[in-house]
Amino acid sequence: MISNAPFMPSDPSERFAMIFRALQRSVADNGYRLKIHGPLLVLIWNYLSRQIAR
């Protein structure tokens, strides 16, 4: 059986980072549409970056 699922790393920390990077992209792409103020977007982005670095 062939699966069309995207690549998912086996290491939990790599999975976590991949999910959080996708979340960062989503926040960046949808922030304006959702009318989230710029400084708040920066805080969210920085928080997610720190979580990835951990």
PyMOL commands that place a pseudoatom at each C-alpha (Angstrom):
pseudoatom trace, name=CA, resn=MET, resi=1, chain=A, elem=C, hetatm=0, pos=[0.000, 0.000, 0.000]
pseudoatom trace, name=CA, resn=ILE, resi=2, chain=A, elem=C, hetatm=0, pos=[1.405, 3.394, -0.992]
pseudoatom trace, name=CA, resn=SER, resi=3, chain=A, elem=C, hetatm=0, pos=[0.833, 6.319, 1.323]
pseudoatom trace, name=CA, resn=ASN, resi=4, chain=A, elem=C, hetatm=0, pos=[0.738, 9.969, 0.288]
pseudoatom trace, name=CA, resn=ALA, resi=5, chain=A, elem=C, hetatm=0, pos=[1.529, 11.143, 3.789]
pseudoatom trace, name=CA, resn=PRO, resi=6, chain=A, elem=C, hetatm=0, pos=[4.227, 13.830, 4.056]
pseudoatom trace, name=CA, resn=PHE, resi=7, chain=A, elem=C, hetatm=0, pos=[7.607, 12.955, 5.514]
pseudoatom trace, name=CA, resn=MET, resi=8, chain=A, elem=C, hetatm=0, pos=[7.450, 12.757, 9.295]
pseudoatom trace, name=CA, resn=PRO, resi=9, chain=A, elem=C, hetatm=0, pos=[10.740, 12.428, 11.194]
pseudoatom trace, name=CA, resn=SER, resi=10, chain=A, elem=C, hetatm=0, pos=[11.006, 9.541, 13.624]
pseudoatom trace, name=CA, resn=ASP, resi=11, chain=A, elem=C, hetatm=0, pos=[12.756, 11.600, 16.308]
pseudoatom trace, name=CA, resn=PRO, resi=12, chain=A, elem=C, hetatm=0, pos=[10.180, 13.287, 18.603]
pseudoatom trace, name=CA, resn=SER, resi=13, chain=A, elem=C, hetatm=0, pos=[12.227, 16.482, 18.926]
pseudoatom trace, name=CA, resn=GLU, resi=14, chain=A, elem=C, hetatm=0, pos=[12.438, 16.805, 15.134]
pseudoatom trace, name=CA, resn=ARG, resi=15, chain=A, elem=C, hetatm=0, pos=[8.684, 16.234, 14.895]
pseudoatom trace, name=CA, resn=PHE, resi=16, chain=A, elem=C, hetatm=0, pos=[8.077, 18.923, 17.491]
pseudoatom trace, name=CA, resn=ALA, resi=17, chain=A, elem=C, hetatm=0, pos=[10.273, 21.393, 15.592]
pseudoatom trace, name=CA, resn=MET, resi=18, chain=A, elem=C, hetatm=0, pos=[8.560, 20.576, 12.296]
pseudoatom trace, name=CA, resn=ILE, resi=19, chain=A, elem=C, hetatm=0, pos=[5.113, 21.146, 13.792]
pseudoatom trace, name=CA, resn=PHE, resi=20, chain=A, elem=C, hetatm=0, pos=[6.160, 24.423, 15.385]
pseudoatom trace, name=CA, resn=ARG, resi=21, chain=A, elem=C, hetatm=0, pos=[7.736, 25.674, 12.133]
pseudoatom trace, name=CA, resn=ALA, resi=22, chain=A, elem=C, hetatm=0, pos=[4.431, 24.966, 10.389]
pseudoatom trace, name=CA, resn=LEU, resi=23, chain=A, elem=C, hetatm=0, pos=[2.671, 26.875, 13.158]
pseudoatom trace, name=CA, resn=GLN, resi=24, chain=A, elem=C, hetatm=0, pos=[5.064, 29.803, 12.658]
pseudoatom trace, name=CA, resn=ARG, resi=25, chain=A, elem=C, hetatm=0, pos=[4.292, 29.857, 8.929]
pseudoatom trace, name=CA, resn=SER, resi=26, chain=A, elem=C, hetatm=0, pos=[0.582, 29.764, 9.661]
pseudoatom trace, name=CA, resn=VAL, resi=27, chain=A, elem=C, hetatm=0, pos=[0.819, 32.662, 12.114]
pseudoatom trace, name=CA, resn=ALA, resi=28, chain=A, elem=C, hetatm=0, pos=[2.843, 34.684, 9.620]
pseudoatom trace, name=CA, resn=ASP, resi=29, chain=A, elem=C, hetatm=0, pos=[0.497, 33.925, 6.720]
pseudoatom trace, name=CA, resn=ASN, resi=30, chain=A, elem=C, hetatm=0, pos=[-2.765, 34.482, 8.577]
pseudoatom trace, name=CA, resn=GLY, resi=31, chain=A, elem=C, hetatm=0, pos=[-1.810, 37.185, 11.066]
pseudoatom trace, name=CA, resn=TYR, resi=32, chain=A, elem=C, hetatm=0, pos=[-2.873, 40.088, 8.874]
pseudoatom trace, name=CA, resn=ARG, resi=33, chain=A, elem=C, hetatm=0, pos=[-6.090, 38.417, 7.785]
pseudoatom trace, name=CA, resn=LEU, resi=34, chain=A, elem=C, hetatm=0, pos=[-6.996, 37.726, 11.418]
pseudoatom trace, name=CA, resn=LYS, resi=35, chain=A, elem=C, hetatm=0, pos=[-6.129, 41.342, 12.316]
pseudoatom trace, name=CA, resn=ILE, resi=36, chain=A, elem=C, hetatm=0, pos=[-3.460, 40.414, 14.849]
pseudoatom trace, name=CA, resn=HIS, resi=37, chain=A, elem=C, hetatm=0, pos=[-1.351, 43.481, 15.638]
pseudoatom trace, name=CA, resn=GLY, resi=38, chain=A, elem=C, hetatm=0, pos=[2.268, 43.472, 14.458]
pseudoatom trace, name=CA, resn=PRO, resi=39, chain=A, elem=C, hetatm=0, pos=[3.939, 43.558, 17.893]
pseudoatom trace, name=CA, resn=LEU, resi=40, chain=A, elem=C, hetatm=0, pos=[1.827, 40.597, 19.026]
pseudoatom trace, name=CA, resn=LEU, resi=41, chain=A, elem=C, hetatm=0, pos=[2.809, 38.659, 15.900]
pseudoatom trace, name=CA, resn=VAL, resi=42, chain=A, elem=C, hetatm=0, pos=[6.466, 39.285, 16.723]
pseudoatom trace, name=CA, resn=LEU, resi=43, chain=A, elem=C, hetatm=0, pos=[5.962, 38.030, 20.282]
pseudoatom trace, name=CA, resn=ILE, resi=44, chain=A, elem=C, hetatm=0, pos=[4.218, 34.881, 19.058]
pseudoatom trace, name=CA, resn=TRP, resi=45, chain=A, elem=C, hetatm=0, pos=[6.922, 34.279, 16.430]
pseudoatom trace, name=CA, resn=ASN, resi=46, chain=A, elem=C, hetatm=0, pos=[9.705, 34.736, 19.014]
pseudoatom trace, name=CA, resn=TYR, resi=47, chain=A, elem=C, hetatm=0, pos=[7.984, 32.424, 21.489]
pseudoatom trace, name=CA, resn=LEU, resi=48, chain=A, elem=C, hetatm=0, pos=[7.670, 29.693, 18.879]
pseudoatom trace, name=CA, resn=SER, resi=49, chain=A, elem=C, hetatm=0, pos=[11.310, 30.185, 17.850]
pseudoatom trace, name=CA, resn=ARG, resi=50, chain=A, elem=C, hetatm=0, pos=[12.449, 29.752, 21.449]
pseudoatom trace, name=CA, resn=GLN, resi=51, chain=A, elem=C, hetatm=0, pos=[10.382, 26.579, 21.788]
pseudoatom trace, name=CA, resn=ILE, resi=52, chain=A, elem=C, hetatm=0, pos=[11.967, 25.155, 18.629]
pseudoatom trace, name=CA, resn=ALA, resi=53, chain=A, elem=C, hetatm=0, pos=[15.453, 26.005, 19.924]
pseudoatom trace, name=CA, resn=ARG, resi=54, chain=A, elem=C, hetatm=0, pos=[14.804, 24.165, 23.179]
for i in range(1, 54): cmd.bond("trace and resi %d" % i, "trace and resi %d" % (i + 1))
show_as sticks, trace
zoom trace
